[in-house]
Amino acid sequence: MNGILKRKLLYVKVRFISPLNVSSGENEWTDSDVLRDYEGNPFVAGSSLAGAMRAYIEKKKTESCLMGFSKPAGRQNISDSGKMSSLFISDLNFDGGLVYGVRDNVALSDAKTALSQSKFDMEILEAGAKGHFYLELVTREEDRATGREEEMEQELARIFQGIQAGEIRIGSKKTRGFGQFKIESIGEKNYTKDNYLEYADAYDEARWENCENVLKEWLDQSGWIPKMVQIEVPLQLKGGISIRQYAARKGEPDFTQLTDHGIPVVPGTSFAGAIRHRIKTILQELKNTGATLPKEYSEIIDIAFGYVDKKRACSSNIIINESEIKNAKQLTMMRTGVSRLESAVKDGALYKEKTYVDGKLSLKARVKKGKCPEDEKWIIGVLLLALKDLQNGFLAVGGQTAIGRGLFSADGPIRIDGKEGLEDTYIAEAIKNMRMNGGGK
């Protein structure tokens, strides 16, 4: 027998600090509607949470961990055929007060023109959404006898630390800023043979109202090592920004700057597109000057930013957050198109636009620590070169860049894992690892 000795039940309250899209696969309102239950309330399936957690602890379905495992077909035997998950994960339900939004997406060419059949929109929950879910950790006789009980709690503690560090996200567009959340509190109750009758009401939400918050105790457990290098670039907006939101309401301007809960933002996709193109240019220029790159520049771009090629795919190793523009001034203006030939106003080209000027923001990027340290050094080195161009006003983001929109200046030093003054070391390391062709110095 391998009976149950204890059920540790955790009530986890969370707050999303970035937009969220967990798609239902339906396209009634947008190309990608938010997942809803039969009453029309949005939720995040427990399977989505479980998948993100298992991926973070880097355990395959055939490897033993607190989330269970199964042996591949043909390799099973009666004594070791697998183990069911010791961790039950409920759906994540929201607490109300949600703000829905629609995001337009389009793929652009290097010339910043839209690619054919590449536009789509998606429904999102805007940042600030609050919710809760339950985790139930089951300890059996074998777990306690083998010391596995403590190991499972350590794995769960690392998951909590990964969530707080922004390394575990859920939903789509995770590498472009979506799906980031933080744990606000954890309530904990243990059920054994001494109080098993109380378990009948364990999932009654009212029972958790005055429960002690044990989040700190879980986070203080040792053994967690960050899996990403964090880069923060403080920026000052020079002039205006134009990342258009087309779902304008009646009486509103024809085009408005993208906002989230009323605050202007620069989405991770806009930063990523501009940075990707600049890195490609930098690598091409390095190659033209005689540098021998460790890989073809197209392969370096694919490793850094991910790719999808028929049946092959790789997620982005660079994660770029959505950035709020704080203390920006709203500016509404009338604009019109002018014929270059006649120097006269084009018919039907008058429109109203709402933008924001000045303001400060912080670009936050993360680079995954992969199994190949050399790739990691290259990714960080070339990324920092592009970020320096952004910081110095040489790289514009968004639309209407030809008239000065989307330019930034430095508003403080770049910080890497919280430390200042390290970017030149990373860049020098990347340059040093290049072998120069004949005559290069």
C-alpha positions in Angstrom: 0.0 0.0 0.0 1.0 3.6 -0.7 -1.6 5.5 1.3 -2.1 9.2 1.5 -0.6 10.8 4.6 -1.2 14.5 4.0 -2.9 16.9 1.6 -1.4 20.4 1.6 -3.8 22.8 0.0 -2.7 26.3 -1.2 -5.0 29.1 -2.1 -3.0 31.4 -4.5 -4.1 34.9 -5.2 -2.5 36.6 -8.3 -2.4 39.8 -10.1 -1.5 40.2 -13.8 0.9 42.9 -14.5 0.7 42.6 -18.3 -2.1 41.8 -20.8 -3.3 38.2 -21.1 -4.7 36.2 -24.0 -5.5 32.5 -23.4 -7.2 31.6 -26.6 -10.4 29.5 -26.8 -9.8 28.8 -30.5 -13.0 30.6 -31.3 -13.1 33.7 -33.6 -16.6 35.1 -32.9 -15.4 38.6 -32.0 -11.7 38.6 -33.0 -9.4 36.2 -34.7 -8.5 34.9 -31.2 -11.1 35.2 -28.5 -10.4 34.8 -24.8 -11.3 31.4 -23.3 -14.6 31.5 -21.4 -16.7 29.1 -19.4 -20.4 28.2 -20.0 -21.5 31.4 -18.1 -19.3 33.6 -20.3 -16.6 34.3 -17.6 -13.0 34.1 -18.7 -10.6 31.7 -17.0 -7.3 30.0 -17.4 -7.4 26.2 -17.6 -5.4 24.3 -15.0 -3.7 22.4 -17.9 -2.2 25.7 -19.1 -0.8 26.5 -15.6 0.5 22.9 -15.3 2.2 23.1 -18.7 4.0 26.4 -17.8 5.1 25.0 -14.5 6.4 21.7 -15.9 8.3 23.5 -18.6 9.9 25.7 -16.0 11.2 22.9 -13.9 12.5 21.4 -17.2 11.0 17.9 -16.7 9.7 15.9 -19.6 6.6 13.7 -19.2 8.8 10.7 -18.9 10.9 12.2 -16.1 10.0 11.9 -12.4 8.8 15.1 -10.7 6.1 16.4 -8.5 3.8 16.6 -11.5 4.1 12.9 -12.3 5.6 10.9 -15.1 4.9 8.0 -17.5 7.3 5.6 -19.1 7.5 5.6 -23.0 5.6 2.8 -24.7 7.6 -0.4 -24.9 9.8 0.5 -21.9 7.2 -0.1 -19.1 7.3 -2.8 -16.5 5.0 -3.6 -13.6 7.2 -2.1 -10.9 8.0 1.2 -12.7 5.3 2.2 -15.1 5.1 5.8 -13.9 3.4 7.9 -11.2 0.4 10.1 -11.2 0.9 13.8 -10.4 1.3 14.7 -6.7 0.2 18.2 -7.6 -3.4 19.0 -8.4 -3.8 22.4 -10.2 -7.3 24.0 -10.5 -8.4 26.5 -13.1 -7.5 30.1 -12.5 -10.7 32.1 -12.0 -10.8 35.9 -12.1 -12.3 38.1 -9.3 -14.2 40.6 -11.5 -13.4 44.1 -12.5 -11.9 43.0 -15.8 -11.1 45.3 -18.7 -11.3 43.7 -22.1 -9.4 45.0 -25.1 -8.5 44.2 -28.7 -4.9 44.2 -30.1 -4.2 44.4 -33.8 -1.2 42.5 -35.0 0.6 42.6 -38.4 3.9 41.2 -39.7 6.1 43.8 -41.4 8.8 43.4 -43.9 12.3 44.9 -43.5 10.9 48.0 -45.3 8.2 48.3 -42.6 5.4 47.4 -45.0 2.7 44.9 -44.1 3.2 41.4 -45.4 0.3 39.9 -47.4 -2.3 38.0 -45.3 -0.4 38.7 -42.1 -2.9 40.9 -40.2 -4.9 39.5 -37.3 -6.5 40.8 -34.1 -6.9 39.2 -30.6 -9.0 39.7 -27.6 -7.1 40.4 -24.4 -7.6 41.0 -20.7 -5.8 44.2 -19.9 -3.2 44.4 -17.2 -4.4 44.6 -13.6 -6.7 41.6 -13.7 -6.8 39.7 -10.4 -7.7 36.0 -9.8 -7.0 32.9 -7.8 -6.4 29.2 -8.1 -5.8 26.2 -5.9 -2.8 23.9 -5.6 -3.1 20.6 -3.8 0.1 18.7 -2.9 -0.5 15.1 -2.0 2.1 13.3 0.2 2.1 9.5 0.2 3.8 7.0 2.4 6.5 6.3 -0.2 7.2 10.1 -0.6 7.9 10.4 3.1 9.9 7.2 3.3 12.2 8.2 0.4 12.6 11.9 1.4 10.6 12.9 -1.7 8.2 15.0 0.3 10.8 17.7 1.0 12.0 17.6 -2.6 8.5 18.2 -4.0 8.0 21.2 -1.8 11.4 22.6 -3.0 10.2 22.1 -6.6 7.0 24.0 -5.8 8.9 26.8 -4.1 11.1 27.2 -7.2 7.9 27.5 -9.3 6.7 30.3 -7.0 10.0 32.1 -7.3 9.9 31.7 -11.1 6.5 33.3 -11.2 7.6 36.3 -9.0 10.7 36.8 -11.2 8.6 36.9 -14.4 10.1 33.7 -15.8 6.9 31.8 -15.8 4.1 33.3 -17.9 0.9 31.9 -19.4 -1.1 32.3 -22.6 0.0 33.6 -26.0 2.7 36.2 -26.8 4.6 35.3 -23.7 8.0 36.3 -25.2 6.5 39.7 -26.2 5.3 40.8 -22.8 2.0 39.0 -22.3 0.9 36.7 -19.5 3.2 38.0 -16.7 1.6 37.8 -13.2 2.7 37.9 -9.6 1.5 36.1 -6.5 0.0 38.5 -4.0 -0.7 35.9 -1.3 -0.7 32.2 -0.5 -3.0 30.6 2.1 -2.1 27.2 3.3 -4.0 24.4 5.1 -2.9 20.8 5.8 -5.3 17.9 6.0 -4.3 14.6 7.7 -6.1 11.7 9.3 -6.6 14.0 12.3 -8.8 16.6 10.5 -9.8 14.8 7.2 -13.5 15.7 7.7 -12.6 19.4 7.3 -11.4 18.6 3.8 -15.1 18.5 2.6 -15.1 22.4 2.7 -11.5 22.8 1.6 -12.5 24.5 -1.7 -15.0 26.8 -0.2 -13.6 30.3 -1.0 -15.1 31.8 2.0 -13.0 29.6 4.2 -9.9 31.4 3.0 -10.8 35.0 3.8 -8.8 35.4 7.0 -6.1 32.9 6.2 -2.5 33.8 7.0 -0.3 34.8 4.1 2.7 32.4 3.8 4.1 33.6 0.5 7.3 34.9 2.1 7.9 31.5 3.8 7.7 29.7 0.4 9.9 32.3 -1.4 12.6 32.1 1.4 13.2 28.5 0.7 16.7 28.0 -0.9 17.7 26.3 -4.1 16.4 28.8 -6.7 18.7 30.0 -9.5 17.4 32.5 -12.1 17.1 31.0 -15.6 17.2 34.3 -17.4 19.5 37.4 -17.6 17.5 40.5 -16.9 18.2 43.7 -18.8 16.6 47.1 -18.0 17.0 50.2 -20.1 15.5 53.5 -18.7 14.3 55.7 -21.6 13.0 59.2 -22.2 10.6 59.7 -25.1 11.7 62.4 -27.5 8.7 63.9 -29.2 5.7 61.7 -29.9 5.0 58.0 -30.3 2.7 56.4 -33.0 1.7 52.8 -32.4 -1.8 53.0 -33.6 -4.9 51.4 -32.2 -7.5 51.1 -34.9 -10.6 50.1 -32.9 -11.6 53.7 -32.3 -15.1 54.5 -30.9 -17.6 56.9 -32.3 -16.5 60.5 -31.7 -12.9 59.4 -30.9 -10.0 60.3 -33.2 -9.4 58.2 -36.3 -6.2 56.9 -34.9 -5.1 56.7 -31.2 -1.9 55.7 -29.6 -2.1 52.2 -28.1 -3.1 52.2 -24.4 -3.7 49.6 -21.7 -6.0 50.6 -18.8 -5.8 54.1 -20.0 -2.0 54.4 -20.0 0.0 54.7 -23.2 2.2 51.6 -23.8 4.9 50.4 -26.2 4.1 46.7 -26.8 6.9 44.1 -26.7 6.1 43.3 -30.4 7.0 46.8 -31.5 10.3 46.8 -29.5 11.1 43.3 -30.7 10.5 44.1 -34.4 12.7 47.2 -34.3 15.5 45.5 -32.3 15.4 42.4 -34.5 15.9 44.5 -37.7 18.7 46.5 -36.1 20.5 43.3 -35.0 20.3 42.0 -38.5 21.8 45.2 -39.8 24.6 45.1 -37.2 25.5 41.5 -38.1 25.5 42.2 -41.8 27.9 45.2 -41.2 30.2 43.1 -39.0 30.4 40.5 -41.7 31.1 43.1 -44.4 34.0 44.5 -42.4 35.7 41.1 -42.3 34.4 39.5 -39.2 33.7 35.8 -39.2 30.5 35.2 -37.3 30.1 32.0 -35.3 27.0 31.2 -37.4 25.2 32.7 -40.4 23.6 35.9 -39.3 20.1 34.5 -40.3 20.7 31.6 -37.9 21.8 33.9 -35.1 18.5 35.9 -35.6 16.5 32.7 -35.5 18.2 31.5 -32.3 17.7 34.9 -30.7 14.1 35.7 -31.8 12.7 32.2 -32.6 11.2 30.9 -35.8 8.5 28.7 -37.3 9.5 26.6 -40.4 6.9 24.1 -41.4 7.2 21.3 -38.8 10.2 22.9 -37.1 10.0 25.8 -34.6 11.9 27.4 -31.8 10.6 29.9 -29.2 12.3 33.3 -28.8 15.3 33.3 -26.4 14.7 37.1 -26.0 11.7 38.1 -23.9 10.7 41.8 -24.2 8.0 43.3 -21.9 5.3 45.7 -22.7 6.4 49.2 -21.4 4.1 51.8 -19.9 4.9 55.4 -20.8 4.6 57.4 -17.6 4.0 61.2 -17.2 3.3 61.6 -21.0 1.3 64.5 -22.3 -1.7 63.8 -24.5 -1.7 65.6 -27.9 -4.6 65.5 -30.4 -4.0 66.9 -33.9 -5.6 67.1 -37.3 -3.5 65.7 -40.2 -3.9 65.4 -43.9 -2.1 63.9 -46.9 -0.6 66.3 -49.5 0.0 65.5 -53.1 3.6 65.8 -54.0 2.8 66.6 -57.6 0.3 69.3 -57.0 1.3 70.4 -53.4 -2.4 70.3 -52.6 -4.5 68.4 -50.1 -5.5 64.9 -51.2 -9.2 64.2 -51.3 -10.4 62.2 -48.3 -7.0 62.3 -46.6 -8.0 64.4 -43.6 -7.9 62.5 -40.3 -7.6 63.2 -36.5 -4.8 61.5 -34.5 -4.2 61.2 -30.7 -0.7 60.7 -29.6 1.5 61.2 -26.5 4.6 63.2 -26.2 7.5 63.2 -23.7 7.1 60.7 -20.9 9.4 58.1 -19.5 9.5 54.3 -19.7 11.7 51.4 -19.0 12.4 48.7 -21.5 12.7 45.3 -19.7 14.2 42.4 -21.6 15.2 38.9 -20.5 17.6 36.5 -22.2 17.2 32.8 -21.5 20.2 31.0 -20.1 20.4 28.1 -22.5 22.4 24.9 -22.6 25.0 26.6 -25.0 26.8 29.5 -23.1 28.3 30.7 -26.4 24.9 31.3 -27.9 23.9 33.1 -24.7 26.9 35.5 -24.9 26.2 36.2 -28.6 22.6 36.9 -28.0 23.3 39.3 -25.1 26.2 41.0 -26.9 24.3 41.9 -30.1 21.1 42.7 -28.1 23.0 45.3 -26.1 24.5 46.8 -29.3 20.9 47.4 -30.5 19.7 48.6 -27.2 22.6 51.2 -27.1 21.3 52.5 -30.5 17.8 52.7 -29.1 19.1 54.6 -26.0 21.1 57.0 -28.2 18.3 57.9 -30.5 19.6 56.0 -33.5 16.8 53.4 -33.6 13.1 54.4 -33.8 10.1 52.3 -32.8 6.5 52.3 -34.1 5.1 54.2 -37.1 5.7 57.6 -38.6 9.4 57.3 -37.8 10.2 59.4 -40.9 8.7 62.5 -39.1 10.6 61.9 -35.9 8.2 59.7 -34.0 9.3 56.8 -31.7 12.8 58.2 -30.8 14.2 57.8 -27.3 17.1 59.1 -25.2 18.8 57.6 -22.2 17.2 58.2 -18.8 19.8 56.4 -16.7 22.3 53.6 -17.1 21.5 50.1 -18.4 21.2 47.6 -15.6 22.0 43.9 -16.1 20.7 41.7 -13.3 20.4 44.8 -11.3 24.0 46.0 -11.8 25.2 49.0 -13.7 28.1 49.4 -16.1 28.3 45.8 -17.4 27.1 46.3 -20.9 30.5 47.2 -22.4 31.9 43.9 -20.9 29.2 41.9 -22.6 29.7 43.7 -25.9 33.5 43.3 -25.8 33.1 39.6 -25.0 30.9 39.1 -28.1 33.3 41.1 -30.3 36.3 39.2 -28.9 34.8 35.9 -29.8 34.8 36.8 -33.5 37.7 35.7 -35.6 38.7 38.4 -38.1 39.5 37.3 -41.7 42.8 38.1 -43.2 44.0 41.6 -42.4 41.3 42.2 -39.8 42.3 43.6 -36.4 
